[in-house]
């Protein structure tokens, strides 16, 4: 179901026209009826000639209630711009059209109201003025229908034009229900009820939903749409949601319902701003700005990346609280000093780096997967959950998975090249060390250690050894003195056979030992117990000659070694699947020819 939103100057007949179209008065408050002035959002619905059921959101036209107007405009599919023929284009007409342009609503119908109060020539002049004023805006190609709610003139044509506009509107279902709350009230015997326009996905009775800003899960007890109880409501409908688990006093307009785990609020965004056409001075970081997104409004700081924005440009927006948003969300920027809407905005990255990646300005964001891919390319690395939350449920199928992390291929390849260069340089300076310390490499790459470990897991050219990183081909090089020390020690180890002495007694230092292990010239079977590869092969040959099960003592006596050597050798043989322990004895595993 589509939602039609009214817009226009105060007292130009928006509510009267909605009543004439639907048979329902959208003004809900006694004060509104007494003053003949819409103060807050009003709602009504009807069925169009095609049989399509539509909802109406009637917004206030007075400048004092602009905040209320902004709370109702975000979720509409079709704009109905109402202009009185007897007054013509007025300040709030201009401002409301600017708002529609700002949030990207260009599916519009223009109603020239109260034509019964003017003659034909005046009505035609009013129509021509409207066509001139909407030139260059989203309403430029909108049909203009001359109407009178009093006489009924033009209402059938208006219904037909609205029908055509609704048929052009697409209501998306991304399986991510989202409802910005515009009303909260208690119902005796039922509890808390919130209303809003449901977008993104369906809601059903007994669904668990996450409610922001409380950031907790509550249950849907009941649903109503257009005064009818529903078990499920699909996106595009005005919806009343009866919630269990929250008091109505804890919520207010600007709250949001969504699926648990589907949203991650953030307090700093990268955005594209487009100024409204009647703005005189550029947007700078100086100003008392507020952001209007969904039904909420928050003060904010604006920092244009190029210092100022005259027509369009990139900026970061910082909010006092973290707000749930995603790439592609549209919002309105209001300047309290100028007392006017100054720009419309598009969220490009809900949580950019300190130095934002401006590639998001030209990156594809048409689909959720497009948005996920573009975000990951800009961020380099992200979690699956955060990427889905900020992209609207998308995923990057080309990403490199490393544990809970996703790495963009271009970022991973670039970081891998840098890591290899830094690591090789370190290895050349410290040939006997096991590699560059993780913390040092992470710091030089300007990433955290968890991200570095994910990068190393993916790379086939880097490997992790304890708290260090080395290149896969690193073995270390020995100086002439170190080579001489090793050859002397090697001869002694070979002579000692199965019962070698302590390696430290042979003058071989710790770093030289690590280098020899990496080169495969030594193998450590237990702490401080090292063997030559040739000796271990001789051990395998000897053990395979055993025909009967044997104990540790029998093994020790057969090889003429102490328990200090026997136990590590037996554990190594088990690990290499040469022997297998059965209780207190071991048996030789027969090798397959």
BAKEDREN-723637 format. One line per field, with one value per residue (C-alpha): residue number from 1; residue in one letter; x, y negated, z negated. Coordinates in nm, 4 decimals, decimal comma. Each point is the difference from the previous one (the first is absolute). Example, Ala and Ser with C-alpha at 12.3 -4.5 7.8 and 13.67 -1.06 7.14 Angstrom:
<atoms>
i	[1 2];
aa	[A S];
px	[1,2300 0,1370];
py	[0,4500 -0,3440];
pz	[-0,7800 0,0660];
</atoms>
This chain:
<atoms>
i	[1 2 3 4 5 6 7 8 9 10 11 12 13 14 15 16 17 18 19 20 21 22 23 24 25 26 27 28 29 30 31 32 33 34 35 36 37 38 39 40 41 42 43 44 45 46 47 48 49 50 51 52 53 54 55 56 57 58 59 60 61 62 63 64 65 66 67 68 69 70 71 72 73 74 75 76 77 78 79 80 81 82 83 84 85 86 87 88 89 90 91 92 93 94 95 96 97 98 99 100 101 102 103 104 105 106 107 108 109 110 111 112 113 114 115 116 117 118 119 120 121 122 123 124 125 126 127 128 129 130 131 132 133 134 135 136 137 138 139 140 141 142 143 144 145 146 147 148 149 150 151 152 153 154 155 156 157 158 159 160 161 162 163 164 165 166 167 168 169 170 171 172 173 174 175 176 177 178 179 180 181 182 183 184 185 186 187 188 189 190 191 192 193 194 195 196 197 198 199 200 201 202 203 204 205 206 207 208 209 210 211 212 213 214 215 216 217 218 219 220 221 222 223 224 225 226 227 228 229 230 231 232 233 234 235 236 237 238 239 240 241 242 243 244 245 246 247 248 249 250 251 252 253 254 255 256 257 258 259 260 261 262 263 264 265 266 267 268 269 270 271 272 273 274 275 276 277 278 279 280 281 282 283 284 285 286 287 288 289 290 291 292 293 294 295 296 297 298 299 300 301 302 303 304 305 306 307 308 309 310 311 312 313 314 315 316 317 318 319 320 321 322 323 324 325 326 327 328 329 330 331 332 333 334 335 336 337 338 339 340 341 342 343 344 345 346 347 348 349 350 351 352 353 354 355 356 357 358 359 360 361 362 363 364 365 366 367 368 369 370 371 372 373 374 375 376 377 378 379 380 381 382 383 384 385 386 387 388 389 390 391 392 393 394 395 396 397 398 399 400 401 402 403 404 405 406 407 408 409 410 411 412 413 414 415 416 417 418 419 420 421 422 423 424 425 426 427 428 429 430 431 432 433 434 435 436 437 438 439 440 441 442 443 444 445 446 447 448 449 450 451 452 453 454 455 456 457 458 459 460 461 462 463 464 465 466 467 468 469 470 471 472 473 474 475 476 477 478 479 480 481 482 483 484 485 486 487 488 489 490 491 492 493 494 495 496 497 498 499 500 501 502 503 504 505 506 507 508 509 510 511 512 513 514 515 516 517 518 519 520 521 522 523 524 525 526 527 528 529 530 531 532 533 534 535 536 537 538 539 540 541 542 543 544 545 546 547 548 549 550 551 552 553 554 555 556 557 558 559 560 561 562 563 564 565 566 567 568 569 570 571 572 573 574 575 576 577 578 579 580 581 582 583 584 585 586 587 588 589 590 591 592 593];
aa	[X X X X X X X X X X X X X X X X X X X X X X X X X X X X X X X X X X X X X X X X X X X X X X X X X X X X X X X X X X X X X X X X X X X X X X X X X X X X X X X X X X X X X X X X X X X X X X X X X X X X X X X X X X X X X X X X X X X X X X X X X X X X X X X X X X X X X X X X X X X X X X X X X X X X X X X X X X X X X X X X X X X X X X X X X X X X X X X X X X X X X X X X X X X X X X X X X X X X X X X X X X X X X X X X X X X X X X X X X X X X X X X X X X X X X X X X X X X X X X X X X X X X X X X X X X X X X X X X X X X X X X X X X X X X X X X X X X X X X X X X X X X X X X X X X X X X X X X X X X X X X X X X X X X X X X X X X X X X X X X X X X X X X X X X X X X X X X X X X X X X X X X X X X X X X X X X X X X X X X X X X X X X X X X X X X X X X X X X X X X X X X X X X X X X X X X X X X X X X X X X X X X X X X X X X X X X X X X X X X X X X X X X X X X X X X X X X X X X X X X X X X X X X X X X X X X X X X X X X X X X X X X X X X X X X X X X X X X X X X X X X X X X X X X X X X X X X X X X X X X X X X X X X X X X X X X X X X X X X X X X X X X X X X X X X X X X X X X X X X X X X X X X X X X X X X X X X X X X X X X X X X X X X X X X X X X X X X X X X X X X X X X X X X X X X X X X X];
px	[0,0000 0,1272 -0,0076 -0,0873 0,1290 -0,1393 0,2161 -0,0755 -0,0495 -0,2125 -0,3764 0,0208 -0,2512 0,2162 -0,2109 -0,3268 0,1173 0,1019 -0,3423 -0,1702 0,2098 -0,0335 -0,3108 0,2178 0,1142 0,3775 0,0008 0,0084 0,0239 -0,2739 0,2311 0,0474 -0,3737 -0,0539 0,2703 -0,0583 0,3738 0,1936 0,2524 0,1213 -0,0004 -0,3386 -0,0878 -0,2726 -0,0438 -0,2116 -0,0277 0,0928 -0,1910 0,2361 -0,0892 0,3326 -0,0252 0,2176 0,0764 0,0303 0,2334 -0,1221 0,2739 -0,0295 0,0719 0,0806 0,3689 -0,0264 -0,0789 0,2669 0,1582 -0,3298 -0,0179 0,3513 -0,0930 -0,2718 0,1643 0,2764 -0,2041 -0,2337 -0,0062 -0,1950 -0,0019 -0,3211 0,1001 -0,3039 -0,0062 -0,3019 -0,1057 -0,1108 0,3374 0,2539 0,3600 0,0861 0,3055 -0,0986 -0,0813 0,3617 0,1306 -0,2116 0,1072 0,3599 -0,0586 -0,1469 0,3002 0,2350 -0,1275 -0,0085 -0,3778 -0,0609 -0,3139 -0,2448 -0,3469 -0,0851 -0,3504 -0,0981 -0,2690 -0,2899 -0,0582 -0,3645 0,1175 0,1566 -0,1034 0,1395 0,2645 0,1349 0,0108 0,1933 0,2446 0,0475 0,0694 0,2584 0,1674 0,0240 0,1584 0,2566 0,0791 0,0523 0,2358 0,3312 -0,1420 -0,1273 -0,3509 0,0851 -0,1842 -0,2805 -0,3554 -0,1908 -0,3663 -0,2482 -0,2185 -0,2634 -0,0744 -0,3183 -0,1543 0,1767 0,1488 0,3075 -0,0085 -0,0542 0,2937 0,2094 -0,0827 0,1040 0,3304 0,0705 -0,0798 0,2524 0,2629 -0,0572 0,0444 0,3448 0,0996 0,1828 -0,0302 0,3134 0,0156 0,3585 -0,1043 0,1153 -0,3140 0,0466 -0,2564 0,0791 -0,2394 -0,2136 -0,2536 0,0128 -0,2986 -0,1359 -0,3107 -0,1871 0,0430 0,2534 0,2908 0,2313 -0,0912 0,2261 -0,0901 0,1954 0,0398 0,1518 0,2795 0,2593 -0,1778 -0,3044 -0,0902 -0,2076 -0,1640 0,2418 0,3050 0,2929 0,1101 0,2871 -0,0992 0,2291 0,1147 -0,0763 0,2028 -0,1903 -0,2233 -0,3772 -0,2875 -0,2780 -0,3266 -0,2313 -0,0132 -0,2552 -0,0010 -0,2791 -0,2081 0,0104 0,1833 0,2645 0,2140 0,2619 0,0564 0,2074 0,2229 -0,1621 -0,2817 -0,0877 0,0317 -0,0896 0,2153 -0,0995 0,3239 0,0690 0,3026 0,0139 -0,1888 -0,1495 0,1752 0,3390 -0,0692 -0,0690 -0,0094 0,3336 0,0365 0,0486 -0,1028 0,2038 0,1221 0,2372 0,3590 -0,0835 0,1013 0,3129 -0,0451 0,2774 0,0593 0,2152 -0,0929 0,1557 -0,2702 -0,0655 -0,1838 -0,1977 -0,1082 -0,3546 -0,0409 -0,0927 0,3017 0,2141 0,3150 0,2040 -0,0083 0,3064 0,0837 -0,1473 -0,3706 -0,2622 -0,0895 -0,2361 -0,0461 -0,3496 -0,0003 -0,3071 -0,2240 0,2957 0,1969 0,3388 0,2405 0,3208 0,3384 0,0682 0,3524 0,0171 0,3044 0,0869 -0,0717 -0,3383 -0,2817 -0,1740 -0,1987 0,1092 0,2880 0,1189 -0,0069 0,0175 -0,2886 0,0541 -0,2983 -0,0316 -0,1276 0,0480 -0,2924 -0,0890 0,0585 0,1217 0,1538 -0,2607 -0,2034 -0,1233 -0,0375 -0,0650 0,2448 -0,1594 0,1835 -0,1576 0,1894 -0,1532 -0,3256 -0,0176 0,0806 0,3388 0,0782 -0,0994 0,2454 0,0843 0,1882 0,3037 0,1720 -0,1698 0,3354 0,2935 0,3659 0,1552 0,1087 -0,3088 0,0460 -0,1603 -0,0249 -0,3414 -0,1196 0,0162 -0,0365 -0,3056 -0,2672 -0,3091 -0,0335 0,0866 0,2857 0,1272 0,0008 0,1798 0,2694 0,0483 0,0197 0,2537 0,2136 -0,0008 0,0626 0,2324 -0,1053 -0,3259 -0,2061 -0,2751 -0,2638 0,1057 0,0257 -0,3511 -0,1400 0,1450 -0,0753 -0,3632 0,0548 0,2574 0,3124 0,3144 0,0397 0,3475 0,1261 0,2697 -0,1332 0,2415 -0,1706 -0,2672 0,1566 -0,0536 0,2867 -0,0450 0,2264 0,1605 0,0682 0,1366 0,2322 0,1273 0,0536 0,1637 0,2558 0,0795 0,0201 0,2388 0,2280 0,0084 0,0538 0,2787 0,1793 -0,0226 0,1242 0,3007 0,0966 -0,0842 0,0652 -0,0016 -0,3195 -0,3254 -0,1555 -0,1282 -0,2113 -0,3723 -0,0515 0,2772 -0,1295 -0,3603 0,1123 0,1938 -0,2973 -0,2332 -0,2351 -0,0787 0,1489 -0,3295 -0,0160 0,3676 -0,0644 -0,2921 0,2260 0,2692 -0,2583 -0,0981 0,3511 0,2085 0,3115 -0,0092 -0,0088 -0,0453 0,2393 -0,0974 -0,0008 0,1865 -0,0690 0,2433 -0,0042 -0,0790 0,3434 0,1982 0,2632 0,2630 0,3622 0,2990 0,3216 0,3299 0,0516 -0,3559 0,0463 0,3221 -0,1741 -0,2812 0,2190 0,1945 -0,3247 -0,1445 0,2901 -0,0452 -0,3780 0,0604 0,2521 -0,2384 -0,2669 -0,3213 0,1315 0,1128 0,1219 -0,1445 0,0225 0,1017 0,3083 0,1162 0,0220 -0,3102 -0,1987 -0,3783 -0,0371 0,2302 -0,2082 -0,3228 0,1629 0,1137 -0,3486 -0,1529 0,2525 -0,0955 0,3483 -0,1143 -0,3233 -0,1066 -0,1767 -0,0329 0,1269 0,3766 0,0030 0,1128 0,0752 0,1453 -0,2408 0,2360 -0,0099 -0,3817 -0,0075 0,2364 -0,2355 -0,2952 0,1997 0,1028 -0,3507 -0,1547 0,2204 -0,1852 -0,2387 -0,1585 -0,1795 0,2407 -0,0047 0,1822 0,2617 0,0565 0,0318 0,2432 0,2181 -0,0094 0,1316 0,2301 -0,1467 -0,1413 -0,3655 0,0824 0,0448 -0,2291 -0,3276 0,0386 0,1038 -0,3024 -0,2419 0,1516 -0,0356 -0,3677 -0,0556 0,1647 -0,2208 0,2968 -0,1210 -0,3287 -0,0498 -0,2197 -0,0175 0,3537 0,1506 0,0516 -0,0248 0,1542 -0,2481 0,0738 0,0792 -0,2074 0,2080];
py	[0,0000 -0,3465 -0,3060 -0,3438 -0,3006 -0,3503 -0,3122 -0,3688 -0,3360 -0,0423 -0,0237 0,0968 0,2792 0,3104 0,1586 -0,1022 0,1625 0,3219 0,0097 -0,0431 0,2818 0,2465 -0,0929 -0,0136 -0,3129 0,0294 -0,2688 0,1911 -0,2696 -0,2255 -0,2999 0,0769 0,0072 -0,3162 -0,1982 0,1565 0,0592 0,3276 0,0077 0,3586 0,2910 0,1264 0,3309 0,1329 0,2628 0,0837 0,2247 -0,1496 0,0732 0,2869 0,1742 -0,0920 -0,0876 -0,2946 -0,1852 -0,3752 -0,1843 -0,3567 -0,2343 -0,3456 -0,2957 -0,2679 -0,0817 0,0431 0,3671 0,0756 0,2585 0,1908 -0,0210 0,1439 0,2903 0,1103 -0,0451 0,2637 0,3106 -0,1272 0,1458 -0,2752 -0,3709 -0,2031 -0,3667 -0,2194 -0,3650 -0,2279 -0,1604 -0,3151 -0,0539 0,1632 0,0878 -0,0776 0,0347 0,3386 0,1239 -0,0676 0,1520 0,3145 0,0553 -0,0444 0,2717 0,2348 -0,0633 0,0477 0,3505 0,0983 0,0085 -0,0823 0,2102 -0,2868 -0,1253 -0,3701 -0,0984 -0,3611 -0,0286 -0,2352 -0,0720 -0,0648 -0,3280 -0,1416 -0,0522 0,2055 -0,2532 -0,0265 0,3792 0,0243 -0,2677 0,1900 0,3205 -0,1790 -0,1430 0,3461 0,1407 -0,2809 0,0495 0,3771 -0,0214 0,1658 0,1916 0,3523 -0,1301 -0,1316 0,2797 0,0357 -0,0349 -0,3065 0,0699 -0,2825 0,1053 -0,1123 0,2027 -0,2033 0,0562 0,3270 -0,1441 0,1870 0,2641 0,2892 -0,1173 -0,0397 0,3560 0,1237 -0,1903 0,1322 0,3509 -0,0403 -0,1354 0,2877 0,2510 -0,1495 0,0289 0,3152 0,1285 0,2001 0,3030 0,0647 0,2198 -0,2822 -0,1494 -0,3541 -0,2253 -0,3549 -0,0804 -0,3124 0,0645 0,1774 0,0568 0,2511 0,2116 0,1291 0,3739 0,0175 -0,2201 -0,2003 -0,0758 -0,1710 -0,1060 -0,0752 0,0994 0,3472 0,0279 0,2584 0,3196 0,1588 0,0138 0,2769 0,0554 0,1598 -0,1263 -0,1070 -0,3510 -0,2216 -0,3463 -0,3005 -0,2058 0,2406 0,2647 0,2936 0,2714 -0,0116 0,2110 -0,0937 0,0800 -0,1331 -0,1873 -0,2358 -0,1633 -0,2307 0,0782 0,3754 0,2605 0,1828 0,3071 -0,1335 -0,3445 -0,0385 -0,3009 -0,3175 0,0014 -0,2374 0,2299 0,0003 0,2400 0,1174 0,0767 0,2190 -0,0779 -0,3788 -0,2806 -0,2723 -0,2619 0,1337 -0,0745 -0,3063 -0,1136 0,0746 0,3526 0,2851 0,3659 0,2564 0,3584 0,0963 0,0117 -0,1739 -0,3534 -0,1593 -0,3630 -0,2496 -0,3627 -0,1185 0,0266 -0,0772 -0,1688 -0,1801 -0,3298 -0,1832 -0,3487 -0,1200 -0,2390 -0,3083 0,0067 -0,3136 0,0860 0,3219 0,2628 -0,0096 0,1584 -0,3071 0,0310 0,1364 0,3053 0,2869 0,3248 0,1296 0,3713 0,2181 -0,1486 -0,1164 -0,3223 -0,0548 -0,2892 0,0621 -0,1351 -0,0294 0,0034 -0,0469 0,1872 -0,2932 -0,2712 -0,1083 0,1236 -0,2310 0,2502 0,3537 0,1514 0,2533 -0,0520 0,1881 -0,0350 0,0655 0,0648 -0,0076 0,3609 0,3032 0,0346 0,3132 -0,0757 0,1624 -0,1005 -0,1734 -0,1479 -0,3486 -0,2816 -0,3726 -0,2543 -0,2933 -0,3166 -0,1592 -0,3256 -0,0451 0,1650 0,2079 0,3302 -0,0537 0,3374 0,3546 0,2753 0,3551 0,2287 0,1449 0,1678 0,0293 0,0377 -0,1324 0,0005 -0,3082 -0,0948 0,0944 0,1892 -0,2275 0,2875 0,0622 -0,3133 0,1793 0,3608 0,2042 0,0176 0,1133 0,3391 0,1229 0,2113 -0,3024 -0,1996 0,2757 0,0297 -0,3774 -0,0289 0,2806 -0,1503 -0,3295 0,1542 0,2791 0,2273 0,0498 0,2624 0,1845 -0,1309 -0,3653 0,0012 0,1452 -0,2499 -0,3032 0,1170 0,0936 0,3758 0,0352 0,2127 -0,0146 0,3337 -0,0980 -0,0665 0,2065 0,1728 0,0185 0,1168 -0,2524 -0,2569 -0,0799 -0,1545 -0,1769 0,1607 -0,3273 -0,0989 0,3443 0,0079 -0,3503 0,0699 0,3347 -0,1709 -0,2551 0,2674 0,2105 -0,2994 -0,0975 0,3599 0,0692 -0,3163 0,1098 0,3507 -0,1375 -0,2028 0,2806 0,3242 0,2274 -0,1278 0,1872 -0,3000 -0,3505 -0,0371 -0,0128 -0,3219 -0,1721 0,1106 -0,0896 -0,3455 -0,0620 0,1139 -0,2148 0,2877 0,1918 0,3412 0,1846 -0,1416 0,0876 0,3597 0,0173 -0,1309 0,2567 0,2815 -0,0905 -0,0579 0,2887 -0,2179 -0,0812 0,2302 -0,0372 0,1443 -0,0776 -0,3771 -0,0621 -0,0146 0,1206 0,0538 0,3557 0,0461 -0,1354 0,2341 -0,2459 -0,0229 0,0820 -0,1953 0,1834 0,0192 0,1277 0,2593 0,1217 0,0215 0,2000 0,2474 0,0692 0,0513 0,2126 0,2425 0,0351 0,0566 0,2650 0,1765 -0,0070 0,1796 0,0628 -0,1655 -0,3522 -0,2443 -0,3435 -0,2199 -0,2957 0,1907 0,0106 -0,3798 -0,0332 -0,3104 -0,0278 -0,2074 0,2383 0,2950 -0,1641 -0,0660 0,3639 0,1261 -0,2237 0,1353 0,3562 0,0873 0,0570 0,1285 -0,0641 0,2984 -0,1524 -0,3101 0,0010 0,3409 -0,0339 0,2630 0,0027 0,1102 0,2865 0,1225 -0,0021 0,1991 0,2520 0,0148 0,0833 0,2754 0,1466 0,0011 0,1600 0,3007 0,0609 0,2947 0,0080 -0,2653 -0,1835 -0,2160 -0,3272 0,1876 0,2581 -0,2779 -0,1899 0,3080 0,1007 -0,3416 -0,0516 -0,3366 -0,1580 -0,0805 -0,3667 0,1097 0,3041 -0,1772 -0,2875 0,2508 0,2226 -0,2963 -0,1167 0,3524 0,0031 -0,3415 0,1154 0,3128 0,2351 0,1455 0,0173 0,0133 0,2751 -0,0308 0,0404 0,1285 -0,1233 0,1871 -0,0823 -0,1125 0,1980 -0,2310 0,0355 0,1054];
pz	[0,0000 0,0896 -0,2260 0,1374 -0,1909 0,0257 0,0174 0,0352 -0,1660 -0,3112 0,0611 0,3683 -0,0512 -0,0432 -0,2752 0,1693 0,3227 -0,1814 -0,1664 0,3386 0,1509 -0,2886 -0,1966 -0,3120 -0,1827 -0,0582 -0,2726 -0,3284 -0,2663 -0,1371 0,0346 0,3698 0,0564 -0,2072 0,1828 0,3417 0,0105 0,0197 -0,2847 0,0041 0,2406 0,1149 0,1614 0,2297 0,2707 0,2996 0,3052 0,3365 0,3264 0,0859 -0,3251 -0,1583 -0,3678 -0,1034 -0,3199 -0,0420 -0,2344 -0,0400 -0,1209 -0,1584 0,2253 -0,2572 -0,0365 -0,3791 0,0535 0,2587 -0,2323 -0,0031 0,3780 0,0294 -0,2290 0,2427 0,3358 -0,0066 0,0788 0,2722 0,3491 0,1760 -0,0771 0,0299 0,0186 -0,0714 0,1108 -0,0434 0,3291 -0,1806 -0,1720 0,2292 -0,0852 -0,3640 -0,2322 -0,1431 0,3502 0,0885 -0,3226 0,0242 0,3605 -0,1146 -0,2606 0,2610 0,2239 -0,2956 -0,0768 0,3673 0,0496 0,3653 0,0507 -0,0444 0,0838 -0,0390 -0,1072 0,0727 -0,2691 -0,0614 0,3704 -0,0921 -0,1591 0,3194 0,3604 0,2866 0,0995 -0,3557 -0,0293 0,3275 -0,1142 -0,3268 0,1932 0,2174 -0,3119 -0,1502 0,3153 -0,0056 -0,3697 0,0195 0,2979 -0,0836 -0,2990 -0,0529 0,0677 0,3455 0,1821 -0,2556 0,1328 -0,1247 -0,0807 -0,0652 -0,2936 -0,2451 -0,3109 -0,0436 0,3446 0,0773 0,3196 0,1178 -0,2749 0,2421 0,2119 -0,3139 -0,1052 0,3461 -0,0122 -0,3501 0,1240 0,2812 -0,2399 -0,2439 0,2839 0,0613 -0,3644 -0,0978 -0,3571 -0,0791 -0,2268 -0,1099 -0,2957 -0,2277 -0,1587 -0,1237 -0,1616 -0,1096 -0,2814 0,0435 -0,2792 -0,3381 -0,2264 -0,2528 0,0557 -0,3042 -0,0334 0,2849 -0,1026 0,2222 0,3622 0,2517 0,3523 0,3138 0,3621 0,0350 0,2570 0,0976 -0,1020 -0,1607 -0,3693 -0,1575 -0,3344 -0,2513 0,1904 -0,2166 0,0939 -0,1090 -0,1137 0,0163 -0,1898 -0,2857 0,1907 -0,1371 0,1368 -0,0392 0,1332 0,2412 -0,1761 0,2711 0,3296 0,1550 0,3399 0,1177 -0,3097 0,0681 -0,2122 0,2014 -0,0677 0,2446 0,1490 0,3156 0,0772 0,1267 -0,2556 -0,2785 -0,3008 -0,3685 -0,2021 -0,3486 -0,1855 -0,3025 -0,2129 0,0128 -0,1739 0,2175 -0,2156 0,1134 0,3665 0,2076 0,3615 0,1666 -0,1423 0,2473 0,0203 0,1913 -0,0024 -0,2798 0,1228 0,3281 -0,1023 -0,1437 -0,1075 0,0689 -0,0933 0,2916 0,3688 0,3359 0,2071 0,3260 -0,0493 0,2682 -0,0918 0,0614 0,2890 -0,2027 -0,2306 0,0214 -0,1952 0,0209 -0,2726 -0,2248 -0,3333 -0,1706 -0,0678 -0,2389 0,2065 -0,0616 0,1920 0,0715 0,0836 -0,0177 -0,2655 -0,2106 -0,0279 -0,1638 -0,0267 0,1903 0,1040 0,3725 0,1445 0,3791 0,1306 0,2282 -0,2562 0,1386 0,2216 0,2465 0,2087 -0,0773 -0,1914 -0,2546 -0,3746 -0,3260 -0,2427 -0,3705 -0,2258 -0,3801 0,0012 0,2246 0,2427 0,2026 0,3667 0,3197 0,3306 0,2143 -0,2840 0,0850 -0,2506 -0,0258 -0,1432 -0,1831 -0,1082 -0,3070 0,0600 0,3437 -0,1157 0,3154 0,1636 0,1631 0,1573 0,0652 -0,0778 0,1008 -0,2403 0,1805 -0,2961 -0,3407 -0,1777 0,2057 -0,0974 -0,1583 0,3503 0,2040 0,3252 0,2592 0,2498 -0,1569 0,1809 0,3354 -0,1150 0,1106 -0,2739 0,1930 -0,1698 -0,3485 0,1409 0,1957 -0,3211 -0,1912 0,2683 0,0162 -0,3788 -0,0296 0,2752 -0,1900 -0,3434 0,1051 -0,2833 -0,1898 -0,1769 0,1855 -0,2427 0,0114 0,3778 0,0294 -0,2519 0,1779 0,3555 -0,0551 -0,0216 0,2786 0,0310 0,2120 0,1760 0,1237 -0,3543 -0,1651 -0,3117 -0,2916 -0,3186 -0,0960 0,2335 0,3648 0,1952 0,3299 0,2572 0,1061 -0,3615 -0,0901 0,3009 -0,0718 -0,3708 0,0782 0,2252 -0,2696 -0,2698 0,2090 0,0659 -0,3690 -0,1129 0,2504 -0,1066 -0,3626 0,0848 0,1849 -0,3070 -0,2461 0,1887 -0,3062 -0,1578 0,0656 0,1762 -0,0618 -0,3152 0,0780 -0,1934 0,1928 0,3417 -0,0885 -0,1121 0,3218 0,2084 -0,2157 -0,0723 -0,3189 -0,0770 0,0594 0,3532 0,0562 -0,1064 0,2462 0,2761 -0,0820 -0,0091 0,3563 0,1370 0,1319 -0,0163 -0,3702 -0,2986 -0,3722 -0,2558 -0,3575 -0,0424 0,3239 0,3749 0,2645 0,3732 0,1042 0,1608 -0,2949 -0,1401 -0,1136 0,1068 -0,2179 -0,0247 0,0471 -0,3783 -0,0545 0,2746 -0,1635 -0,3412 0,1529 0,1845 -0,3215 -0,1925 0,2791 -0,0147 -0,3767 0,0321 0,2651 -0,2193 -0,2982 0,2053 -0,1941 -0,3210 0,0953 -0,2610 -0,0630 0,3060 -0,2140 -0,1150 0,3618 0,0294 0,2163 -0,1069 -0,0110 0,3194 0,1899 -0,1232 0,1259 0,3356 0,0294 -0,0892 0,2674 0,2516 -0,0919 -0,1255 -0,3564 -0,1502 -0,3585 -0,1565 -0,3465 -0,1735 0,0434 0,1758 0,3639 0,2639 0,3488 0,2777 0,0877 -0,3601 -0,0001 0,3230 -0,1588 -0,2992 0,2294 0,1723 -0,3338 -0,1508 0,3088 -0,0687 -0,3281 0,0385 -0,3467 -0,2084 -0,2279 -0,3123 -0,0624 -0,2015 0,2749 0,2575 -0,2223 -0,0522 0,3671 0,1093 -0,2972 -0,0995 -0,3134 -0,0669 0,0867 0,3621 0,0142 -0,0830 0,2574 0,2693 -0,0678 0,0025 0,3280 0,1479 -0,1059 0,1594 0,3236 -0,0058 -0,0144 -0,3292 -0,1842 -0,3747 -0,1458 -0,3761 -0,1378 0,3232 0,3542 0,3262 0,3359 0,2652 0,3099 0,2911 0,3158 0,3019];
</atoms>
